[in-house]
Amino acid sequence: MRACLSELREPGGRQGMLKASVVVIAKNEEKTIARCIESLLQQTYPCEIIVVNGHSTDRTREIVSQYPVKLVEAPPRDTYGVSRNVGVQHASGDVILFQDADDFVDPTWCESLIKHFRTHPKVGIVIARRVTPAIYRSNSWFAKLYRKRRIFNTPSQNTVREGYWHEVTTKGSAFLKRAILEAGGFDEDMFFGTEDKELAYRISRRGYKILYDPTVTVYCKPFSGVKEYLKDKFYRAGMSHGHVRRKHGVYRPPLRGVGGLGLILLGAFSWRWNPALAFILLLSSLAILWELIAEPLGFDIKLRKIPLIPPYLLTRFLGSILEFIGFLTTYLIPARYLRRVRDAL
């Protein structure tokens, strides 16, 4: 078990009222941390609030200190997993609810999530529905189109259902503290994100259930534009899942982008000497990329915005390729070595 988890005690049983703790990790979040904390202070269910400050250089620490919350400093060499483990270490609750500093929730958020740990046997994690509020709507053309994308094979989300580890996020989710302890806590080498899904996988392997409650909402800040989207695809979607694949042997590599590109290049090179084969390869690439290409079919946009579709598709295509490169990076190189390199820079 990691060092920052060594002092954790076993939570109490499920008799009586479950104690709740909310852990928020924050770094340079002076613009949003007040809204986040104020939404937590308005909860209808009593809960302690712990803010882990990740070496902020703005007014984040000053703002947090003005509220009746527990302020904890992250260790010098920090990652998402380290900060979350520190928050769990300082939490006294039986259930740990996680929140990002740039998100906020309704007053009944904690009460609505925590009830599932009493009414459903062997529940380890409960996740909420994530939406983007109007105050966080980006002016980026790409972000606006991305919100309108067509989602394929989305199951009905009208009632509470059993969830899956790859759906889990620490954006407004609740974890049974005992389950966190038994699984060994968050992976502290994952500086690139998705440490929540990796922990959820280990928790589910121990027999705990994951529930998704669409009636509970957490209001999240999305990526702001093309640069942040591509960065997210490389690090969180790519490197994190490469680490999960290397560590647990689960999660398939994202082959859509690189596979489509490979077939397009093969088709282009073979066109001169075998047009029939080239045509078949190009059709195959369209079949692989069809889900991506078909996204604009679901867009409800004005005619004047149609010229934005090609750069949108190009950005999404590039994101798929970066995701594969990120995946390959941590699949081939252990994350602990990459973290050492990062810490040394």
N, C-alpha and C positions, 0 to 999 in steps of 0.2 A: 504494500500500500504506500502511496506517495507520502512524502514528509508532511505536507500541509493537511493531510487527512489523519495523521497519527493521533491527534488529540480528540477526534470525534467520538462522541458517546452514542450508544444505541438509543434510538427514540423510544418513547413509551408505546404501549400497545394501543389498540384502537378502541379501548374502553373510554367512554365519556367523550368530551369535546376534544377534537384534534387541534393541536397547536400549529399555527401557520407562521412561516417566515418567508419574507420576500427578499430575494437577492438581486441587486441591480449592479452591473459593472459599468463603469463610466470612465471615459478618457476624452478630455476636451469637449465636453457636452454642455457648455454654459448656456447655449441657446435653447436646449430642450429639457435639461434635467429637472428644472422647477416644475414643469407641467407633469412630468413623469411622477415625481414624488407627491405632488398634490393629488393626483388621481389615486395614488396608493393610500394616502392619509384619509381619503373619503370612503374607504371600504366598509361595507356593512358587516364584515366578519373581522374580528380582532386579529391583527397580525403585526409582528415586528418587521421593521424595514432595515435592511443592511445594504449600504452602498459601498462598493469596493472601488476606490479611486486608483486608476491605473496611471499614475504619474502625470496627471493633467498639468498643462502649462498655462491654461487660461483660468477663468474664475470658477471652474466647476467645484473645487473643494470649498471655496468661500460660500458659494450658494448652498451646497449640501449642508454645511455646518449651521445654517440658519433654521433647519428643520429638526423636529424631534426624531431623528433616525440615528442608527449606529453607523458611523463613518470609519471605514477600515482602509488602510493603505496596502496596495499590492506590493509583493516583493520586487526587488530591483530587476530581476530577469523574469519578465511577465509574459504569459500567453493567455488566451481565452480560458483554457482549462485551469491554469494556475489561479486566476482571479475567481473563477466560479468555485473552485475547491476552497479557497480562502473564505468566500462567502458562506459556504456550507459549514465550514469549521466554526464560524462565529454564530451560526443559526441555532436556536433552541427549539425550533418547531419540529413536529412529526412529519409535516409536509413542507417541502421547499418549493416556493413558486419563483420562477425566474422572469426577469423583465429587462429589456434593453433601455438604456437611458434616453433614447430618442423615440420611445413608444409610450403609449398611455392606455388606460383601461377604464371601463365603466365601474361604478361603485359596487356592483354585485359580482364582479369578476372572481374574487377570491372565494366567496361563499358558494358560487355556482360550481367552481371546479372542485373544491374540497369535499363537497357532498358525495362525489363519486367514490371516494376512498372508504366511505362507510357503507354505501349501498351496493357496491360491486366487490365480490371477493377477488383477492389477488391482483388488484389494480396497482400498477407501479407508476404509471404516467398518464396524465390527462392533458390533452392539447385542445386549444381553442381555435376559432376561426380568425384568420388574419385579414384585415381590410386596410385600404389606404384612405385616410380621411381627407377632406377637401383642403385642409390647411397644409397638407404635405404634397399636394399635386404639383408636379414639376412642370416647368415651362419648356423642357427639352422635347423636341419633336419625337425623338426615339422613345422616351419614357411614355409619352401620350399614346403612341401606337402600340407599344408593348402591353399597356393596360387593356387594349382592345383586342388582343390576340385571341384566336380561336383555340379553346382548350378541348383536346380530344380525349375520349374515354374517361370523362370525369363522372364518378359515381354520384348517386343521389346523396345530398347532404342536408336532408330535412330532419333527420333524427340522430340521436347518439349512436355511434357505431364503433366497432373495434378498429383501432388504427394499426399502423405498421411503423417499424422503427425508422424507416427512411422518411416518414412524414413528420417526425418529431423535430421541434425547434425549441430553443429557450425563450422565444418571443411569446411570453404570456402563458407558458406551460407550467404544470404542477408535477413535481416528482415526490414520491414517497422517500423520505430520508433513509429508511432502512434499505430500500432498493439501491440507492446511491452507494451506501456503505458496502453492501454485499458485492456490488459490481466493481468496487475499487475506485470510484470517483471518476472525474473527467480526465481524459488523456492530456497530460500537461505538455506534450510535445507538439500538439496540434495548434500551431500559431496561425494557421491558414483558415480556420473556421470549421464548422460542422462537427465540433467535438460533442455537440448535443446528440446528433444522430448516432455517433459511434458509441456513446454511453447507452443510448436507448437500445442499441443492438445487444449489448452485454446484459442489460437489465431484462430484455425479452428472453434471452437465452436462459435465464435463471427461472423462467416460468411466470414472470409477471406479465399482466395484460396492459395494453395501451388503449386508451379510449379517446375518441374524437368527439367533442361536443360542439356542434355548429351554432348552438344558441348562445354561446359565450364568445364575446368579441374582444380582440386586442387590436388597437389602432397603431399601425406600423408605418415607419418612414421607408419608402422604397429607394432604389438607386436613383441618382439624379440625372444621369445621362449616359452616353455611349461609353465614355472612359470608365465610369464606375461599373457599368454592366460588364464590360470585358474583363476588368479586374476581378469581379465577382466570379465570372465563369472560370478564370484560370485558377484562382486560389480556392474559393469555397466549393465550387462544383467540381473542379478538376483535381487539385492536389489533395483535398480532403478525402475524396472517394478513392483516389489511388492508394492513400494510406489505409483506408478501410479494407480495400481489396488485399493489400499486402498483409495486413494484420489478421484478418478474419476469413479471407477467401470468398467474400461476398461482394456484390455489386459489380455488374458488368461494365467494361470500359465503354465510354461514349464514342461509338464508331460512326455515328451518322455524318458528322462533318468531314472527318478525315477519309471515311469510306467514299462519300460522294465526290470529294476532291480527287481521290485516286482514280476513280472510274472516269471522271471528266478528263484528267490528264492522259490516261491510257487511250481514251477515245480520240483525243486530239492528235496524239502521236501516231495512232494506227489509221488515221483517216486516209492518208495518201496511198497506202499499200493494201488496205482492206476496208473500204467504206462500209460494207455490211456489218463487220465486226464493230467498227467505230460507232455505227448507229445503235447497235445493241447495247454497247457500253454506256452510251449517252442516255439511252432510255432507262437503263438500270440505275444510273446515277439519279435520274429524276424520281424513280420509284423510291430510292433510299431517302431522298430529300423531300418527298412529297408532303409529309406532315408539316415541314417548315414552309414549303412553297405555298401550301394551302391556307396558311394562317390568315393572309389578307382577305380571303373569301368571307371571313366572319367580321371584317372591319366595317363599322358604320361610320364612314368618313365622307367628307365632301369631295366633289370632283377635283377641286383645286389642290387637294393633298395627295392625289394619286401619284404624282412624281416622287413622293417620298417613299413609295413602296420598294423600289429597287435598292436604295441605300439601306432601308430597314432590313431587307432580306440579306444584303451583304454583311451587315453588322451581326445578324443572328448566325449567319454561316461562319463568320470569323470567330464568333464566340464559341461555336461548337468545336472548331479546330483548336482554339486555346484551351478548351476544357480537356481535350484529349492530351495535349502537351502537358498540362498540369497533372493529369492523371498518371501519365507515364513517368513524370518526374519522381513522385513519391512512391510509385509502385516499384521503381528500380532502386531508389535511394532511400534508406530508412529515415523517417522524419526526425529522429533524434540527432542525426548528423546534420540535417538541414537546419535544425534549430540552433545547433552550436555555431554554424556558419553565420546565421542571422545575428546571434548574440555577440559574435566577435566583431561584426561590422559596426 
